[in-house]
Amino acid sequence: MKKGSMKKKQYEQALEPMQLELAAVARWLQHTGKRLLVVLEGRDTAGKGGAVGALSDHLNPRQCHTVALPKPSDREAGQWYFQRYVPHLPAAGEIVLFDRSWYNRAGVEKVMGFASEEQVAHFLKQVPVFEKLLVDDGILLFKYWLCCDQDKQEERFAERLEDPLKRWKLSPIDLKARERYQAYTDAREAMLEATHSKHAPWTLVDFNDQKRGRLTLIRDLLDRLPDREVPTPEIEYPPLGHPPLEERYRALEPIRNFDDD
């Protein structure tokens, strides 16, 4: 039985301590030089962008990077399929969040006919090998599929259509995807069967309620990471030693403040 939508206040109260734990993870990664890679996949409107925000909002953007690549250029289309993703893999101490990833080939490219059956089959054969290379080299790899029913997808598509601030999220591909919900389901199941491995397993998370889904995903990620206790560094913060100074300007002045009256 599905639970009702989580209230914003309840969500924020549950999220804050998890974000403190994520900050501790970031310190641990810097201290140990470990590398964390999180792959977020799912249907259009599932909530990948919101999950990225919940994971990264309070982390240093120099350490935590989000990767959301556009469609391949002509040159990239002629490369080894995984090649354009490799430069975005994490270096020592870094976190990388893929908002869609190499799994485009098994999803949108397959369903929309952008890749041949032969190319998809070749990808599904190669990807476990590719991911084992990453894991064997020490990358901590987590793969999440965000699940949502078609009624929720329709509701979110309609919201994007009506909201000018979200209209940019609605593309012609999204509109075609509405007609191919089952085809995406079939493609996902084939992908999971071929790429769910001991070294790089998939985790499915219910995102019909996106707030609850984010909390579920973050809690799972935190619980599966190794022991990460690193003392918070002590920072001396002596008194200023004089009254605080006000800004003074000569060449230019700030523009007029926003008037909310």
TORKOL-4160 file (C-alpha; in steps of 0.2 Angstrom, whole numbers, padded with zeros to 4 digits, m for minus):
261
<pt num="1" X="0000" Y="0000" Z="0000"/>
<pt num="2" X="0007" Y="0017" Z="m0005"/>
<pt num="3" X="0010" Y="0030" Z="0008"/>
<pt num="4" X="0003" Y="0048" Z="0007"/>
<pt num="5" X="0014" Y="0062" Z="0001"/>
<pt num="6" X="0027" Y="0067" Z="0014"/>
<pt num="7" X="0025" Y="0085" Z="0021"/>
<pt num="8" X="0038" Y="0097" Z="0017"/>
<pt num="9" X="0042" Y="0101" Z="0036"/>
<pt num="10" X="0043" Y="0082" Z="0039"/>
<pt num="11" X="0055" Y="0080" Z="0024"/>
<pt num="12" X="0066" Y="0094" Z="0029"/>
<pt num="13" X="0068" Y="0088" Z="0047"/>
<pt num="14" X="0073" Y="0070" Z="0041"/>
<pt num="15" X="0084" Y="0077" Z="0027"/>
<pt num="16" X="0095" Y="0089" Z="0038"/>
<pt num="17" X="0104" Y="0075" Z="0049"/>
<pt num="18" X="0107" Y="0065" Z="0033"/>
<pt num="19" X="0115" Y="0080" Z="0025"/>
<pt num="20" X="0126" Y="0082" Z="0040"/>
<pt num="21" X="0131" Y="0064" Z="0037"/>
<pt num="22" X="0135" Y="0068" Z="0019"/>
<pt num="23" X="0146" Y="0082" Z="0024"/>
<pt num="24" X="0155" Y="0069" Z="0035"/>
<pt num="25" X="0157" Y="0058" Z="0020"/>
<pt num="26" X="0165" Y="0072" Z="0010"/>
<pt num="27" X="0178" Y="0075" Z="0024"/>
<pt num="28" X="0181" Y="0056" Z="0024"/>
<pt num="29" X="0184" Y="0056" Z="0005"/>
<pt num="30" X="0196" Y="0070" Z="0006"/>
<pt num="31" X="0205" Y="0062" Z="0021"/>
<pt num="32" X="0207" Y="0045" Z="0013"/>
<pt num="33" X="0208" Y="0050" Z="m0006"/>
<pt num="34" X="0193" Y="0038" Z="m0009"/>
<pt num="35" X="0182" Y="0041" Z="m0025"/>
<pt num="36" X="0163" Y="0041" Z="m0025"/>
<pt num="37" X="0152" Y="0039" Z="m0040"/>
<pt num="38" X="0133" Y="0039" Z="m0040"/>
<pt num="39" X="0123" Y="0035" Z="m0055"/>
<pt num="40" X="0105" Y="0041" Z="m0055"/>
<pt num="41" X="0094" Y="0033" Z="m0069"/>
<pt num="42" X="0075" Y="0033" Z="m0071"/>
<pt num="43" X="0061" Y="0038" Z="m0082"/>
<pt num="44" X="0058" Y="0056" Z="m0087"/>
<pt num="45" X="0051" Y="0066" Z="m0072"/>
<pt num="46" X="0056" Y="0052" Z="m0060"/>
<pt num="47" X="0066" Y="0065" Z="m0049"/>
<pt num="48" X="0084" Y="0063" Z="m0054"/>
<pt num="49" X="0087" Y="0082" Z="m0053"/>
<pt num="50" X="0079" Y="0083" Z="m0036"/>
<pt num="51" X="0089" Y="0069" Z="m0029"/>
<pt num="52" X="0105" Y="0077" Z="m0036"/>
<pt num="53" X="0101" Y="0093" Z="m0026"/>
<pt num="54" X="0097" Y="0084" Z="m0010"/>
<pt num="55" X="0114" Y="0075" Z="m0011"/>
<pt num="56" X="0124" Y="0090" Z="m0016"/>
<pt num="57" X="0116" Y="0106" Z="m0009"/>
<pt num="58" X="0127" Y="0107" Z="0006"/>
<pt num="59" X="0143" Y="0100" Z="m0002"/>
<pt num="60" X="0158" Y="0109" Z="m0009"/>
<pt num="61" X="0155" Y="0111" Z="m0028"/>
<pt num="62" X="0174" Y="0110" Z="m0030"/>
<pt num="63" X="0173" Y="0092" Z="m0023"/>
<pt num="64" X="0156" Y="0086" Z="m0028"/>
<pt num="65" X="0152" Y="0087" Z="m0047"/>
<pt num="66" X="0136" Y="0084" Z="m0056"/>
<pt num="67" X="0137" Y="0077" Z="m0074"/>
<pt num="68" X="0122" Y="0079" Z="m0086"/>
<pt num="69" X="0129" Y="0077" Z="m0103"/>
<pt num="70" X="0120" Y="0082" Z="m0119"/>
<pt num="71" X="0117" Y="0071" Z="m0134"/>
<pt num="72" X="0134" Y="0066" Z="m0141"/>
<pt num="73" X="0143" Y="0077" Z="m0154"/>
<pt num="74" X="0147" Y="0070" Z="m0171"/>
<pt num="75" X="0165" Y="0067" Z="m0165"/>
<pt num="76" X="0159" Y="0058" Z="m0149"/>
<pt num="77" X="0147" Y="0047" Z="m0159"/>
<pt num="78" X="0162" Y="0040" Z="m0168"/>
<pt num="79" X="0171" Y="0036" Z="m0152"/>
<pt num="80" X="0171" Y="0021" Z="m0141"/>
<pt num="81" X="0154" Y="0023" Z="m0132"/>
<pt num="82" X="0161" Y="0025" Z="m0114"/>
<pt num="83" X="0174" Y="0037" Z="m0120"/>
<pt num="84" X="0165" Y="0053" Z="m0117"/>
<pt num="85" X="0160" Y="0048" Z="m0099"/>
<pt num="86" X="0178" Y="0044" Z="m0093"/>
<pt num="87" X="0184" Y="0062" Z="m0091"/>
<pt num="88" X="0170" Y="0065" Z="m0079"/>
<pt num="89" X="0175" Y="0050" Z="m0067"/>
<pt num="90" X="0180" Y="0056" Z="m0049"/>
<pt num="91" X="0198" Y="0060" Z="m0045"/>
<pt num="92" X="0205" Y="0057" Z="m0027"/>
<pt num="93" X="0193" Y="0064" Z="m0014"/>
<pt num="94" X="0179" Y="0068" Z="m0026"/>
<pt num="95" X="0161" Y="0064" Z="m0028"/>
<pt num="96" X="0153" Y="0063" Z="m0045"/>
<pt num="97" X="0134" Y="0062" Z="m0047"/>
<pt num="98" X="0128" Y="0056" Z="m0065"/>
<pt num="99" X="0111" Y="0063" Z="m0069"/>
<pt num="100" X="0109" Y="0050" Z="m0083"/>
<pt num="101" X="0124" Y="0041" Z="m0088"/>
<pt num="102" X="0131" Y="0028" Z="m0100"/>
<pt num="103" X="0114" Y="0019" Z="m0097"/>
<pt num="104" X="0106" Y="0030" Z="m0110"/>
<pt num="105" X="0111" Y="0017" Z="m0123"/>
<pt num="106" X="0100" Y="0004" Z="m0115"/>
<pt num="107" X="0086" Y="0016" Z="m0111"/>
<pt num="108" X="0081" Y="0031" Z="m0122"/>
<pt num="109" X="0093" Y="0026" Z="m0136"/>
<pt num="110" X="0085" Y="0009" Z="m0138"/>
<pt num="111" X="0067" Y="0014" Z="m0135"/>
<pt num="112" X="0068" Y="0029" Z="m0147"/>
<pt num="113" X="0078" Y="0020" Z="m0160"/>
<pt num="114" X="0094" Y="0030" Z="m0158"/>
<pt num="115" X="0104" Y="0014" Z="m0157"/>
<pt num="116" X="0103" Y="m0002" Z="m0166"/>
<pt num="117" X="0099" Y="m0018" Z="m0158"/>
<pt num="118" X="0117" Y="m0024" Z="m0161"/>
<pt num="119" X="0124" Y="m0008" Z="m0153"/>
<pt num="120" X="0112" Y="m0011" Z="m0138"/>
<pt num="121" X="0117" Y="m0029" Z="m0136"/>
<pt num="122" X="0136" Y="m0024" Z="m0137"/>
<pt num="123" X="0133" Y="m0011" Z="m0124"/>
<pt num="124" X="0125" Y="m0023" Z="m0112"/>
<pt num="125" X="0139" Y="m0035" Z="m0114"/>
<pt num="126" X="0153" Y="m0022" Z="m0111"/>
<pt num="127" X="0145" Y="m0012" Z="m0097"/>
<pt num="128" X="0149" Y="m0025" Z="m0083"/>
<pt num="129" X="0167" Y="m0026" Z="m0089"/>
<pt num="130" X="0168" Y="m0007" Z="m0089"/>
<pt num="131" X="0161" Y="m0006" Z="m0072"/>
<pt num="132" X="0172" Y="m0019" Z="m0065"/>
<pt num="133" X="0187" Y="m0009" Z="m0070"/>
<pt num="134" X="0181" Y="0006" Z="m0061"/>
<pt num="135" X="0177" Y="m0004" Z="m0045"/>
<pt num="136" X="0193" Y="m0014" Z="m0046"/>
<pt num="137" X="0203" Y="0003" Z="m0047"/>
<pt num="138" X="0195" Y="0008" Z="m0030"/>
<pt num="139" X="0180" Y="0019" Z="m0036"/>
<pt num="140" X="0165" Y="0017" Z="m0024"/>
<pt num="141" X="0151" Y="0014" Z="m0037"/>
<pt num="142" X="0132" Y="0015" Z="m0033"/>
<pt num="143" X="0118" Y="0014" Z="m0046"/>
<pt num="144" X="0101" Y="0019" Z="m0042"/>
<pt num="145" X="0085" Y="0017" Z="m0053"/>
<pt num="146" X="0071" Y="0030" Z="m0048"/>
<pt num="147" X="0054" Y="0022" Z="m0051"/>
<pt num="148" X="0038" Y="0031" Z="m0054"/>
<pt num="149" X="0021" Y="0025" Z="m0061"/>
<pt num="150" X="0013" Y="0032" Z="m0076"/>
<pt num="151" X="0000" Y="0042" Z="m0067"/>
<pt num="152" X="0013" Y="0052" Z="m0058"/>
<pt num="153" X="0023" Y="0054" Z="m0074"/>
<pt num="154" X="0008" Y="0062" Z="m0082"/>
<pt num="155" X="0005" Y="0073" Z="m0067"/>
<pt num="156" X="0023" Y="0079" Z="m0068"/>
<pt num="157" X="0023" Y="0082" Z="m0087"/>
<pt num="158" X="0007" Y="0092" Z="m0085"/>
<pt num="159" X="0015" Y="0102" Z="m0071"/>
<pt num="160" X="0030" Y="0106" Z="m0083"/>
<pt num="161" X="0018" Y="0111" Z="m0096"/>
<pt num="162" X="0009" Y="0123" Z="m0085"/>
<pt num="163" X="0024" Y="0130" Z="m0075"/>
<pt num="164" X="0035" Y="0143" Z="m0085"/>
<pt num="165" X="0049" Y="0139" Z="m0073"/>
<pt num="166" X="0049" Y="0121" Z="m0077"/>
<pt num="167" X="0044" Y="0122" Z="m0096"/>
<pt num="168" X="0062" Y="0120" Z="m0101"/>
<pt num="169" X="0062" Y="0102" Z="m0094"/>
<pt num="170" X="0049" Y="0097" Z="m0107"/>
<pt num="171" X="0056" Y="0091" Z="m0123"/>
<pt num="172" X="0049" Y="0083" Z="m0139"/>
<pt num="173" X="0057" Y="0067" Z="m0133"/>
<pt num="174" X="0047" Y="0068" Z="m0117"/>
<pt num="175" X="0031" Y="0069" Z="m0126"/>
<pt num="176" X="0036" Y="0054" Z="m0136"/>
<pt num="177" X="0040" Y="0045" Z="m0120"/>
<pt num="178" X="0022" Y="0046" Z="m0114"/>
<pt num="179" X="0017" Y="0034" Z="m0128"/>
<pt num="180" X="0031" Y="0022" Z="m0124"/>
<pt num="181" X="0030" Y="0019" Z="m0105"/>
<pt num="182" X="0029" Y="0000" Z="m0107"/>
<pt num="183" X="0043" Y="0000" Z="m0120"/>
<pt num="184" X="0054" Y="0009" Z="m0107"/>
<pt num="185" X="0049" Y="m0004" Z="m0094"/>
<pt num="186" X="0054" Y="m0018" Z="m0105"/>
<pt num="187" X="0071" Y="m0010" Z="m0109"/>
<pt num="188" X="0074" Y="m0007" Z="m0091"/>
<pt num="189" X="0071" Y="m0025" Z="m0086"/>
<pt num="190" X="0083" Y="m0031" Z="m0100"/>
<pt num="191" X="0096" Y="m0018" Z="m0094"/>
<pt num="192" X="0094" Y="m0024" Z="m0076"/>
<pt num="193" X="0096" Y="m0042" Z="m0080"/>
<pt num="194" X="0112" Y="m0039" Z="m0090"/>
<pt num="195" X="0120" Y="m0026" Z="m0078"/>
<pt num="196" X="0115" Y="m0030" Z="m0061"/>
<pt num="197" X="0131" Y="m0038" Z="m0054"/>
<pt num="198" X="0140" Y="m0042" Z="m0038"/>
<pt num="199" X="0153" Y="m0029" Z="m0040"/>
<pt num="200" X="0140" Y="m0015" Z="m0047"/>
<pt num="201" X="0122" Y="m0020" Z="m0041"/>
<pt num="202" X="0107" Y="m0009" Z="m0045"/>
<pt num="203" X="0096" Y="m0002" Z="m0031"/>
<pt num="204" X="0078" Y="0003" Z="m0036"/>
<pt num="205" X="0070" Y="0017" Z="m0026"/>
<pt num="206" X="0051" Y="0021" Z="m0026"/>
<pt num="207" X="0050" Y="0039" Z="m0032"/>
<pt num="208" X="0031" Y="0041" Z="m0033"/>
<pt num="209" X="0033" Y="0052" Z="m0018"/>
<pt num="210" X="0049" Y="0061" Z="m0023"/>
<pt num="211" X="0053" Y="0068" Z="m0005"/>
<pt num="212" X="0052" Y="0051" Z="0002"/>
<pt num="213" X="0062" Y="0044" Z="m0012"/>
<pt num="214" X="0076" Y="0056" Z="m0009"/>
<pt num="215" X="0077" Y="0051" Z="0009"/>
<pt num="216" X="0076" Y="0033" Z="0005"/>
<pt num="217" X="0090" Y="0034" Z="m0008"/>
<pt num="218" X="0102" Y="0045" Z="0004"/>
<pt num="219" X="0099" Y="0033" Z="0019"/>
<pt num="220" X="0103" Y="0018" Z="0008"/>
<pt num="221" X="0119" Y="0026" Z="0001"/>
<pt num="222" X="0125" Y="0032" Z="0019"/>
<pt num="223" X="0122" Y="0015" Z="0026"/>
<pt num="224" X="0132" Y="0006" Z="0012"/>
<pt num="225" X="0147" Y="0017" Z="0013"/>
<pt num="226" X="0162" Y="0011" Z="0024"/>
<pt num="227" X="0166" Y="0017" Z="0042"/>
<pt num="228" X="0169" Y="0036" Z="0038"/>
<pt num="229" X="0173" Y="0044" Z="0055"/>
<pt num="230" X="0185" Y="0058" Z="0053"/>
<pt num="231" X="0187" Y="0071" Z="0066"/>
<pt num="232" X="0181" Y="0088" Z="0062"/>
<pt num="233" X="0197" Y="0099" Z="0061"/>
<pt num="234" X="0199" Y="0112" Z="0075"/>
<pt num="235" X="0199" Y="0130" Z="0068"/>
<pt num="236" X="0205" Y="0144" Z="0079"/>
<pt num="237" X="0194" Y="0159" Z="0077"/>
<pt num="238" X="0201" Y="0174" Z="0088"/>
<pt num="239" X="0192" Y="0190" Z="0091"/>
<pt num="240" X="0193" Y="0203" Z="0077"/>
<pt num="241" X="0203" Y="0215" Z="0088"/>
<pt num="242" X="0194" Y="0231" Z="0082"/>
<pt num="243" X="0176" Y="0236" Z="0078"/>
<pt num="244" X="0169" Y="0229" Z="0062"/>
<pt num="245" X="0172" Y="0240" Z="0047"/>
<pt num="246" X="0158" Y="0246" Z="0035"/>
<pt num="247" X="0161" Y="0245" Z="0016"/>
<pt num="248" X="0168" Y="0261" Z="0008"/>
<pt num="249" X="0167" Y="0264" Z="m0010"/>
<pt num="250" X="0176" Y="0276" Z="m0022"/>
<pt num="251" X="0176" Y="0270" Z="m0040"/>
<pt num="252" X="0158" Y="0262" Z="m0040"/>
<pt num="253" X="0144" Y="0260" Z="m0028"/>
<pt num="254" X="0131" Y="0245" Z="m0026"/>
<pt num="255" X="0115" Y="0246" Z="m0036"/>
<pt num="256" X="0099" Y="0251" Z="m0027"/>
<pt num="257" X="0092" Y="0238" Z="m0016"/>
<pt num="258" X="0077" Y="0228" Z="m0021"/>
<pt num="259" X="0061" Y="0237" Z="m0015"/>
<pt num="260" X="0048" Y="0224" Z="m0008"/>
<pt num="261" X="0035" Y="0237" Z="m0003"/>
